[in-house]
Amino acid sequence: MARTALRSRAGWRPRTAKAAQAPKAKGTPKAKQATAPTRRKREPLRFLARMVTMLCAFVLMVAFAVVLARLTLEPSPASEALTHTNLRPGRSLKAYLDQPELRDAAKQIGGNLLLGIPFGILAPVIAPRTRGPLRILLLTATVMLLVELAQGAMVTGRAFDIDDVILNTSGALIGYLLLGRRLSRAVHSRERSA
């Protein structure tokens, strides 16, 4: 009798043959159980799509780096007398806006903004840890500072300009907010297991 009392207190019950053959899934509705094999079939396709997307993003990032290098690190001896190092934010922007032709100002400001947009779109796709406005700002500012330092120190007819860094970084933030964040979430989304 003492053994029976112990067994009932501990919640122990003998298993029947039927219960041993078909274990119950705890807390899983029948509809979710039925879709589990379908999910497993789709996982390789999602993995393949994710890898193809990341490879395309990497190729585009390399192409962007080549374009960036050509635009910023190519010597320009003809403009050597016109270039000036700018360490004060806003000074070059004011100079752009003071130009007689608005088209030239739009070209300078718009070009620098556009130069940062691909970085804001592609960086979070390639490296999901860079997702987030602050991380994109810091990463872009660091890369563009290095480009501007190299440009000012080693390239004839080019100079360091802090406004270029600000515009490039702003462009990256725009690219991230418009497309980069959503694209990164779509590529790196994780399915929650049932």
LOLO-114188 format. One line per field, with one value per atom (N, C-alpha, C): residue number from 1; residue in one letter; x, z, y. Coordinates in steps of 0.001 Angstrom, whole numbers, padded with zeros to 6 digits. Atoms other than C-alpha are relative to their C-alpha. Layout:
N
nr: c(NUM:...);
rest: c(a:...);
c1: c(X:...);
c3: c(Z:...);
c2: c(Y:...);
END
This chain:
194
nr: c(1:1:1:2:2:2:3:3:3:4:4:4:5:5:5:6:6:6:7:7:7:8:8:8:9:9:9:10:10:10:11:11:11:12:12:12:13:13:13:14:14:14:15:15:15:16:16:16:17:17:17:18:18:18:19:19:19:20:20:20:21:21:21:22:22:22:23:23:23:24:24:24:25:25:25:26:26:26:27:27:27:28:28:28:29:29:29:30:30:30:31:31:31:32:32:32:33:33:33:34:34:34:35:35:35:36:36:36:37:37:37:38:38:38:39:39:39:40:40:40:41:41:41:42:42:42:43:43:43:44:44:44:45:45:45:46:46:46:47:47:47:48:48:48:49:49:49:50:50:50:51:51:51:52:52:52:53:53:53:54:54:54:55:55:55:56:56:56:57:57:57:58:58:58:59:59:59:60:60:60:61:61:61:62:62:62:63:63:63:64:64:64:65:65:65:66:66:66:67:67:67:68:68:68:69:69:69:70:70:70:71:71:71:72:72:72:73:73:73:74:74:74:75:75:75:76:76:76:77:77:77:78:78:78:79:79:79:80:80:80:81:81:81:82:82:82:83:83:83:84:84:84:85:85:85:86:86:86:87:87:87:88:88:88:89:89:89:90:90:90:91:91:91:92:92:92:93:93:93:94:94:94:95:95:95:96:96:96:97:97:97:98:98:98:99:99:99:100:100:100:101:101:101:102:102:102:103:103:103:104:104:104:105:105:105:106:106:106:107:107:107:108:108:108:109:109:109:110:110:110:111:111:111:112:112:112:113:113:113:114:114:114:115:115:115:116:116:116:117:117:117:118:118:118:119:119:119:120:120:120:121:121:121:122:122:122:123:123:123:124:124:124:125:125:125:126:126:126:127:127:127:128:128:128:129:129:129:130:130:130:131:131:131:132:132:132:133:133:133:134:134:134:135:135:135:136:136:136:137:137:137:138:138:138:139:139:139:140:140:140:141:141:141:142:142:142:143:143:143:144:144:144:145:145:145:146:146:146:147:147:147:148:148:148:149:149:149:150:150:150:151:151:151:152:152:152:153:153:153:154:154:154:155:155:155:156:156:156:157:157:157:158:158:158:159:159:159:160:160:160:161:161:161:162:162:162:163:163:163:164:164:164:165:165:165:166:166:166:167:167:167:168:168:168:169:169:169:170:170:170:171:171:171:172:172:172:173:173:173:174:174:174:175:175:175:176:176:176:177:177:177:178:178:178:179:179:179:180:180:180:181:181:181:182:182:182:183:183:183:184:184:184:185:185:185:186:186:186:187:187:187:188:188:188:189:189:189:190:190:190:191:191:191:192:192:192:193:193:193:194:194:194);
rest: c(m:m:m:a:a:a:r:r:r:t:t:t:a:a:a:l:l:l:r:r:r:s:s:s:r:r:r:a:a:a:g:g:g:w:w:w:r:r:r:p:p:p:r:r:r:t:t:t:a:a:a:k:k:k:a:a:a:a:a:a:q:q:q:a:a:a:p:p:p:k:k:k:a:a:a:k:k:k:g:g:g:t:t:t:p:p:p:k:k:k:a:a:a:k:k:k:q:q:q:a:a:a:t:t:t:a:a:a:p:p:p:t:t:t:r:r:r:r:r:r:k:k:k:r:r:r:e:e:e:p:p:p:l:l:l:r:r:r:f:f:f:l:l:l:a:a:a:r:r:r:m:m:m:v:v:v:t:t:t:m:m:m:l:l:l:c:c:c:a:a:a:f:f:f:v:v:v:l:l:l:m:m:m:v:v:v:a:a:a:f:f:f:a:a:a:v:v:v:v:v:v:l:l:l:a:a:a:r:r:r:l:l:l:t:t:t:l:l:l:e:e:e:p:p:p:s:s:s:p:p:p:a:a:a:s:s:s:e:e:e:a:a:a:l:l:l:t:t:t:h:h:h:t:t:t:n:n:n:l:l:l:r:r:r:p:p:p:g:g:g:r:r:r:s:s:s:l:l:l:k:k:k:a:a:a:y:y:y:l:l:l:d:d:d:q:q:q:p:p:p:e:e:e:l:l:l:r:r:r:d:d:d:a:a:a:a:a:a:k:k:k:q:q:q:i:i:i:g:g:g:g:g:g:n:n:n:l:l:l:l:l:l:l:l:l:g:g:g:i:i:i:p:p:p:f:f:f:g:g:g:i:i:i:l:l:l:a:a:a:p:p:p:v:v:v:i:i:i:a:a:a:p:p:p:r:r:r:t:t:t:r:r:r:g:g:g:p:p:p:l:l:l:r:r:r:i:i:i:l:l:l:l:l:l:l:l:l:t:t:t:a:a:a:t:t:t:v:v:v:m:m:m:l:l:l:l:l:l:v:v:v:e:e:e:l:l:l:a:a:a:q:q:q:g:g:g:a:a:a:m:m:m:v:v:v:t:t:t:g:g:g:r:r:r:a:a:a:f:f:f:d:d:d:i:i:i:d:d:d:d:d:d:v:v:v:i:i:i:l:l:l:n:n:n:t:t:t:s:s:s:g:g:g:a:a:a:l:l:l:i:i:i:g:g:g:y:y:y:l:l:l:l:l:l:l:l:l:g:g:g:r:r:r:r:r:r:l:l:l:s:s:s:r:r:r:a:a:a:v:v:v:h:h:h:s:s:s:r:r:r:e:e:e:r:r:r:s:s:s:a:a:a);
c1: c(000810:000000:000863:-000899:002875:000570:-000532:004268:-001020:001061:000937:-000166:000109:000747:001156:-001169:004280:-000143:000143:003541:-001043:001041:000370:000424:-000496:002077:000997:-001028:004961:-000576:000614:002541:000399:-000444:003889:-001171:001047:001607:000662:-000588:002441:-000412:000280:002675:-000652:000622:000413:000749:-000684:001603:-000348:000440:-000436:000714:-000652:001068:001480:-001425:004597:000259:-000195:004099:-000157:000269:002708:000137:-000160:004209:-000738:000739:002178:000955:-000743:003545:-000653:000553:003113:-000179:000262:001496:000091:-000108:001722:-001335:001271:-001562:000200:-000079:-002360:000373:-000301:-002137:001492:-001439:001444:000773:-000669:002392:-000047:000147:001100:000917:-000831:003156:001489:-001429:006460:000768:-000753:007501:000092:-000025:006569:001067:-001022:008776:001395:-001326:011692:000377:-000273:011348:000390:-000278:011430:001304:-001214:014467:001201:-001141:017093:-000187:000251:015411:000236:-000230:015440:001481:-001444:019059:000700:-000594:019959:-000298:000375:018040:000791:-000763:019772:001458:-001398:023230:000171:-000070:022526:-000134:000190:021276:001248:-001209:024330:001164:-001065:026659:-000183:000274:024956:000334:-000303:025228:001509:-001451:028927:000611:-000502:029564:-000304:000355:027701:000849:-000852:029730:001400:-001320:032970:-000053:000158:031693:-000096:000110:030763:001365:-001334:034253:000896:-000791:035822:-000413:000499:033591:000437:-000419:034327:001481:-001439:038063:000299:-000233:037886:-000420:000497:035855:000803:-000638:037825:001521:-001444:041352:000759:-000662:042086:000579:-000608:044533:-000714:000590:043234:000943:-000994:046285:-000557:000554:044169:-000684:000704:042237:000846:-000883:045260:-000038:000014:045145:-001347:001342:041405:-000353:000357:041437:000549:-000388:041556:-000503:000414:041465:-001053:001085:038269:-000220:000229:038096:-001205:001135:035158:-001312:001257:031717:-000851:000879:029488:000689:-000702:032192:-000096:000103:032211:-001442:001409:028434:-000402:000293:028205:000637:-000674:030729:-000755:000787:028686:-001250:001260:025487:000207:-000295:027189:000386:-000360:028058:-001115:001030:026280:-001001:000899:024842:-000452:000573:022512:000309:-000292:023252:001325:-001296:026884:-000097:000194:025814:-000745:000771:023256:000869:-000904:025923:000952:-000940:028389:-000689:000704:025896:-000696:000709:023772:000953:-000983:026827:000561:-000516:028204:-001061:001078:024816:-000183:000181:024406:001139:-001158:027887:-000138:000161:026853:-001172:001220:023482:000278:-000237:024818:000589:-000604:026830:-001082:001087:023689:-000933:000849:021820:000732:-000711:024513:000670:-000727:026403:-000840:000767:023527:-000398:000298:022835:001198:-001224:026445:000335:-000335:027005:-001189:001209:023736:000270:-000312:025513:000106:-000053:025774:-001396:001367:021983:-000264:000314:020783:000545:-000431:020981:001333:-001236:023743:001209:-001109:025897:000346:-000250:025478:000709:-000649:026392:001475:-001386:029520:000876:-000772:030645:000284:-000178:030084:000941:-000873:031726:001456:-001372:034783:000598:-000504:035118:000254:-000153:034582:001111:-001135:037029:001318:-001226:039674:000219:-000103:038903:000449:-000359:039105:001439:-001388:042364:000982:-000865:043902:-000011:000139:042590:000814:-000726:044026:001496:-001425:047377:000752:-000753:048222:-000396:000493:046214:000163:-000226:047235:-001324:001216:044460:-001214:001107:042344:000353:-000249:041924:-001023:000914:040352:-001111:001141:036839:-000999:000903:034766:-001451:001363:031603:-000300:000187:032118:-000324:000262:032212:-001434:001358:029006:-001047:000961:027225:-000032:-000038:028396:-000709:000622:027306:-001511:001442:023922:-000629:000491:023506:-000143:000080:024257:-001198:001162:021634:-001302:001185:019080:-000187:000072:019903:-000425:000351:019635:-001477:001396:016281:-000971:000900:014765:-000062:-000023:015879:000864:-000956:018825:-000550:000554:016961:-000959:000987:014085:000652:-000686:016362:000798:-000777:018612:-000900:000934:015643:-000557:000538:014265:001032:-001050:017596:000387:-000503:018529:-001101:001078:015104:000152:-000110:015071:-001397:001283:012150:000004:000102:010998:-000485:000393:010798:-001303:001307:007364:000128);
c3: c(000000:000000:000000:-000036:000747:-001384:001349:-002753:-000919:000824:-004369:000307:-000390:-002400:-000551:000552:-003452:-001498:001456:-007101:-000384:000354:-007137:000336:-000343:-005394:-001031:000959:-007846:-001396:001312:-010750:-000959:000858:-012037:-000399:000511:-014218:-000963:000943:-016108:-001422:001405:-019874:-000654:000756:-022054:-001312:001283:-025353:-001006:000939:-027284:000266:-000368:-025400:-000333:000310:-025941:-001487:001444:-029701:-000550:000542:-030338:001104:-001026:-028020:-000402:000227:-027648:-000198:000156:-028920:000898:-000985:-026118:-000586:000366:-026947:-001482:001427:-030716:-000654:000665:-032595:-001210:001121:-035302:-001302:001236:-038048:-000125:000046:-037116:-000222:000210:-036996:-001472:001400:-040536:-000901:000866:-041946:000245:-000299:-040364:-001143:001133:-043277:-001167:001087:-045757:000271:-000370:-043863:-000242:000184:-043939:-001468:001438:-047715:-000522:000460:-048102:000541:-000619:-045861:-000950:000933:-048511:-001059:001002:-051042:000577:-000650:-048578:000236:-000217:-047727:-001310:001311:-051439:-000446:000365:-052072:000823:-000880:-049096:-000454:000445:-050332:-001324:001297:-053879:000207:-000281:-052527:000631:-000650:-050294:-000986:001016:-053191:-000939:000867:-055421:000722:-000788:-052636:000124:-000111:-052232:-001312:001315:-055981:-000216:000135:-055961:000913:-000919:-052935:-000568:000639:-054778:-001146:001088:-057818:000552:-000644:-055530:000483:-000482:-053991:-001155:001170:-057453:-000481:000430:-058441:000996:-001040:-055115:-000140:000152:-055611:-001241:001226:-059159:000153:-000149:-058186:001004:-001077:-055089:000019:-000124:-055469:-001312:001280:-059087:000017:-000021:-059415:-000930:000808:-060748:000023:-000030:-061432:-000428:000483:-063213:001116:-001071:-060035:001255:-001166:-057716:000646:-000545:-057331:000650:-000507:-056552:001282:-001155:-053812:001295:-001320:-050161:001033:-001085:-047064:000836:-000797:-045106:001233:-001260:-041443:000753:-000669:-040568:-000676:000600:-041143:-000494:000590:-043427:-000920:000825:-045096:-001486:001415:-048366:-000477:000382:-048357:-000330:000249:-048126:-001326:001262:-050954:-001195:001091:-053092:-000279:000163:-052452:-000467:000452:-053172:-001476:001424:-056710:-000816:000797:-059408:-000633:000627:-061039:001037:-000951:-058863:-000421:000524:-061103:000539:-000519:-059920:001475:-001417:-056271:000144:-000052:-056891:-000385:000438:-058662:001126:-001092:-055773:001199:-001178:-052945:-000317:000397:-054774:-000286:000301:-055997:001266:-001262:-052475:000767:-000632:-051139:-000705:000776:-053943:000201:-000206:-053303:001263:-001237:-049812:-000004:-000008:-050679:-000183:000150:-051991:001262:-001226:-048790:001042:-000957:-046665:-000359:000438:-048753:000121:000101:-049160:001284:-001213:-045843:000930:-000895:-043719:-000618:000650:-046316:000124:-000081:-046328:001447:-001423:-042583:000856:-000737:-040599:001346:-001275:-037453:-000166:000231:-039087:-000092:000075:-039072:001167:-000998:-037215:-000464:000498:-038036:000582:-000633:-035530:-000519:000510:-036710:-001433:001393:-040350:-000034:-000050:-039493:000391:-000470:-037593:-001033:001001:-040219:-001224:001183:-043125:000287:-000350:-041343:000089:-000107:-040579:-001373:001352:-044158:-000782:000775:-045676:000560:-000574:-043233:-000520:000531:-044343:-001463:001422:-047999:-000133:000073:-047431:000469:-000465:-045466:-001076:001083:-048255:-001166:001090:-050814:000268:-000328:-049014:000118:-000233:-048203:-001231:001063:-051374:-001430:001362:-054369:-000421:000546:-056460:-000448:000410:-056929:000827:-000900:-054111:001408:-001370:-050512:000941:-001028:-047274:000191:-000217:-046856:000928:-000987:-043764:-000482:000532:-045607:-000926:000839:-048080:000875:-000934:-045142:000521:-000521:-043742:-001060:001075:-047106:-000346:000292:-047829:001090:-001128:-044361:-000001:000101:-044783:-001112:001106:-048117:000412:-000477:-046465:000920:-000896:-043798:-000808:000870:-046502:-000673:000643:-048366:000976:-001019:-045157:000358:-000406:-044160:-001122:001122:-047653:-000364:000521:-048577:000791:-000647:-046638:001180:-001203:-043419:-000384:000414:-045139:-000727:000758:-047495:000934:-000962:-044636:000844:-000789:-042573:-000825:000860:-045537:-000226:000269:-046246:001254:-001227:-042635:001000:-000929:-041163:000402:-000519:-038982:000269:-000285:-038882:001420:-001360:-035388:-000064:000008:-034748:000774:-000607:-033859:001313);
c2: c(-001186:000000:001264:-001149:002362:000268:-000183:001755:000655:-000578:002591:001480:-001407:005848:000807:-000689:006798:000214:-000097:006074:001059:-000967:008154:001426:-001340:011098:000512:-000398:011163:000171:-000152:011073:-001105:001089:007789:-000854:000889:005759:-000969:000951:002629:000357:-000293:003161:-001204:001083:001160:-000138:000240:-000273:001078:-001034:002296:001329:-001252:005248:-000036:000124:003929:000133:-000057:003670:001410:-001337:007181:001037:-001026:009808:001273:-001242:012981:001162:-001247:016275:001028:-000931:018754:001384:-001386:022084:000298:-000248:021599:-000328:000265:021978:-000916:000939:019434:000695:-000723:022090:000258:-000250:022935:-001285:001271:019251:-000389:000372:018781:000811:-000842:021685:-000177:000169:020621:-000649:000570:018315:000969:-000976:021057:001051:-000981:023525:-000546:000605:021114:-000054:000040:020823:001375:-001359:024621:000560:-000533:025175:000033:-000081:024212:001082:-001042:026527:001394:-001297:029423:000242:-000112:028733:000354:-000281:028703:001427:-001376:031947:001012:-000898:033554:000095:000005:032506:000740:-000695:033745:001506:-001429:037084:000598:-000510:037487:000069:-000015:036593:001191:-001161:039183:001304:-001203:041776:000188:-000094:040962:000488:-000425:041338:001481:-001418:044658:000885:-000771:045811:000158:-000089:045014:001010:-000968:046933:001420:-001310:049824:000479:-000377:049780:000445:-000388:049951:001386:-001318:052890:001073:-000946:054611:000339:-000232:054171:000838:-000775:055492:001452:-001370:058528:000825:-000759:059461:-000074:000177:058146:000167:-000255:059006:001416:-001343:061924:000978:-001061:065218:001203:-001080:067412:001356:-001267:070058:000783:-000709:070847:000158:-000095:070884:001384:-001361:074680:000339:-000305:074594:-000751:000830:071966:000582:-000470:072917:-000998:000883:070762:000711:-000571:071318:-000865:000699:070323:000558:-000640:072580:-000406:000440:070989:001166:-001005:073028:000982:-000983:075116:-000328:000389:073150:000047:-000061:072894:001429:-001416:076685:000437:-000343:077002:-000583:000604:074580:000823:-000722:076532:001442:-001367:079879:000061:000008:078781:000629:-000676:080772:-000975:000973:077646:-001025:000956:075572:-001440:001335:072592:-000532:000425:072499:-000401:000320:072550:-001326:001248:069796:-001184:001065:067767:-000409:000281:068058:-000652:000511:067511:-001324:001225:064933:-001151:001049:063051:-000633:000534:062707:-000793:000768:061604:-001344:001229:059059:-000990:000868:057716:-000843:000756:056600:-000973:000821:055026:-001495:001444:051661:-000639:000533:051239:-000290:000191:051664:-001137:001105:049103:-001337:001276:046446:-000473:000408:046473:-000873:000871:045085:-001338:001282:042375:-000927:000809:041186:-000332:000188:041639:000427:-000377:041503:000675:-000674:042717:001515:-001447:046140:000598:-000497:046410:000946:-001025:049486:001332:-001307:053196:000472:-000455:053932:-000783:000825:051028:000368:-000399:052028:001349:-001310:055624:-000132:000156:054561:-000709:000741:052052:000860:-000842:054434:001161:-001123:057362:-000461:000523:055203:-000259:000311:053949:001281:-001239:057393:000897:-000735:059004:-000555:000620:056502:000361:-000372:057229:001449:-001427:060983:000242:-000144:060654:-000464:000488:058571:000977:-000963:061020:001256:-001230:064045:-000194:000230:062445:-000482:000669:060554:000353:-000193:061762:001458:-001342:064750:000608:-000708:067294:-000343:000358:065888:000455:-000453:067038:-000623:000494:065887:001016:-000892:067303:-000693:000589:066572:000027:-000063:067625:-001172:001191:064789:-001214:001107:062356:000101:-000207:063870:-000347:000281:063691:-001489:001436:060129:-000802:000691:059008:000226:-000286:060718:-000827:000831:058934:-001461:001389:055580:-000191:000090:056277:-000006:-000031:057138:-001366:001318:053902:-001083:000985:051905:000093:-000177:053400:-000327:000264:053118:-001478:001363:049610:-000977:000892:048201:-000761:000643:047461:-001117:001006:045627:-001163:001047:043724:-000906:000782:042627:-000900:000815:041438:-001154:001059:039496:-001101:000982:037798:-000776:000625:037075:-000357:000367:036270:-001454:001367:033186:-000519:000629:030840:-000496:000520:030112:-001429:001401:026450:-000187:000231:025126:-000729);
END
